């Protein structure tokens, strides 16, 4: 694994949907490092799907040493969120200079599509 390419999956169960405080005052869970985005995304997908019914659970992918954030997602063919409708590339919104700015956009996208269970967005750091 290159020292420059390190990806982490970070998150857990938060006290509310502001996603600022972990339940019980714990620290966010960290999985990794992974040498590729694809490996981190596979772990992210598994963790997210395991808790899909809990709106307080969120995970994100962070790329170590990088300071731009993106909101990524779209409409998928099924709730495994691996293939987009029509094979289209995932939407990429950003970049944002802070996680908080990306979170604001993520909330906007999430609320706009809340009624469609096949739409999913996540925040990535690249």
C-alpha positions as CSV (number, residue, x, y, z in Angstrom):
1,X,0.0,0.0,0.0
2,X,1.4,3.4,-1.0
3,X,1.7,5.9,1.9
4,X,-0.1,8.4,-0.3
5,X,-3.1,6.2,-1.1
6,X,-5.0,5.4,2.1
7,X,-8.7,5.3,2.4
8,X,-10.8,5.0,5.6
9,X,-14.4,4.2,6.2
10,X,-15.6,6.3,9.2
11,X,-18.9,6.7,11.0
12,X,-21.3,4.9,13.2
13,X,-24.5,5.5,15.0
14,X,-25.1,9.2,15.8
15,X,-27.4,10.7,18.4
16,X,-29.5,12.4,15.7
17,X,-29.5,13.2,12.0
18,X,-27.1,16.2,12.4
19,X,-24.5,13.4,12.4
20,X,-22.2,15.3,14.8
21,X,-22.2,13.2,18.0
22,X,-21.9,9.4,18.3
23,X,-24.3,7.6,20.6
24,X,-22.9,7.2,24.1
25,X,-20.2,9.9,23.5
26,X,-18.0,7.3,21.8
27,X,-15.7,8.2,18.9
28,X,-16.5,7.4,15.3
29,X,-15.7,3.9,14.1
30,X,-12.7,3.7,11.7
31,X,-12.2,0.9,9.2
32,X,-9.0,0.7,7.2
33,X,-6.7,1.8,5.8
34,X,-7.6,0.5,2.4
35,X,-5.2,0.9,-0.6
36,X,-8.0,1.7,-3.0
37,X,-11.2,3.5,-3.1
38,X,-13.0,0.4,-4.5
39,X,-12.0,-1.6,-1.4
40,X,-13.1,1.2,0.9
41,X,-16.4,1.5,-1.0
42,X,-17.1,-2.2,-0.6
43,X,-16.7,-1.9,3.2
44,X,-18.8,1.3,3.2
45,X,-21.6,-0.5,1.2
46,X,-21.6,-3.4,3.6
47,X,-21.7,-1.3,6.7
48,X,-24.4,1.0,5.3
49,X,-26.6,-1.9,4.2
50,X,-26.3,-3.7,7.5
51,X,-27.9,-0.6,9.1
52,X,-30.1,0.7,6.2
53,X,-33.2,0.9,8.5
54,X,-31.5,3.1,11.1
55,X,-31.5,6.8,10.0
56,X,-29.0,7.7,12.6
57,X,-26.2,5.4,11.2
58,X,-23.9,7.0,8.6
59,X,-20.5,6.1,7.2
60,X,-18.3,8.1,4.9
61,X,-15.1,7.4,3.0
62,X,-12.1,9.6,3.6
63,X,-9.0,9.7,1.6
64,X,-6.1,10.5,3.9
65,X,-4.2,13.7,3.2
66,X,-6.8,15.2,0.9
67,X,-9.0,18.2,1.8
68,X,-11.8,18.2,-0.7
69,X,-15.2,16.6,-0.1
70,X,-17.8,15.5,-2.6
71,X,-21.4,14.4,-2.4
72,X,-21.7,11.2,-4.6
73,X,-24.6,9.0,-5.4
74,X,-27.7,8.8,-7.6
75,X,-30.5,6.4,-8.4
76,X,-29.6,2.8,-8.3
77,X,-31.1,-0.4,-9.7
78,X,-31.6,-2.0,-6.3
79,X,-31.0,-1.5,-2.6
80,X,-27.5,-3.0,-2.8
81,X,-26.5,0.4,-4.3
82,X,-23.9,-1.0,-6.6
83,X,-25.3,-0.2,-10.1
84,X,-26.9,3.0,-11.2
85,X,-30.0,3.1,-13.4
86,X,-29.0,2.8,-17.0
87,X,-25.3,2.3,-16.0
88,X,-24.9,6.1,-15.7
89,X,-22.0,7.4,-13.7
90,X,-22.8,8.4,-10.1
91,X,-23.6,12.1,-9.6
92,X,-20.6,14.0,-8.2
93,X,-21.5,17.3,-6.5
94,X,-18.7,19.5,-5.3
95,X,-15.9,19.9,-4.4
96,X,-16.5,21.3,-0.9
97,X,-13.7,22.6,1.2
98,X,-15.1,21.2,4.5
99,X,-17.0,18.2,5.6
100,X,-19.7,20.5,7.1
101,X,-20.3,22.1,3.7
102,X,-20.6,18.7,2.0
103,X,-22.9,17.6,4.8
104,X,-25.2,20.6,4.1
105,X,-25.4,19.5,0.4
106,X,-25.9,15.9,1.3
107,X,-28.9,16.8,3.5
108,X,-30.3,18.8,0.6
109,X,-30.0,15.8,-1.7
110,X,-31.2,13.3,0.9
111,X,-34.4,15.3,1.7
112,X,-35.1,16.0,-2.0
113,X,-35.1,12.2,-2.6
114,X,-36.4,10.9,0.7
115,X,-39.4,9.1,-0.9
116,X,-37.3,7.1,-3.3
117,X,-35.6,4.1,-1.6
118,X,-33.4,3.5,-4.6
119,X,-31.6,6.9,-4.3
120,X,-28.6,7.1,-2.1
121,X,-25.9,9.8,-1.6
122,X,-22.7,9.7,0.5
123,X,-19.9,12.1,1.3
124,X,-16.5,11.3,0.0
125,X,-13.1,12.9,0.6
126,X,-10.8,13.0,-2.4
